[in-house]
């Protein structure tokens, strides 16, 4: 699983992102982040690429987990995610 890093200049923080295809795994990682002390305002879970098929059924896309924190905490988040 690839974890992407991005420096956020405005806040001098780091944002790490990882895609999940399994919602249960993504929610488990969010729970582990909370248990490690990460706050809701540091964690984001969003969807990407979902679509409605021609027959009207919904096909989910990937879940994108983002954590924004200082560099040390971002390293901790990366360890939890990986």
Secondary structure, DSSP 8 states (H G I E B T S, - for coil): ---EEEEETTTTEEEEEEEES-HHHHHHHHHHHHHTT--GGGEEEEEES-EE-TTS-EE--EEEEEEEE-HHHHHHHHHHH-
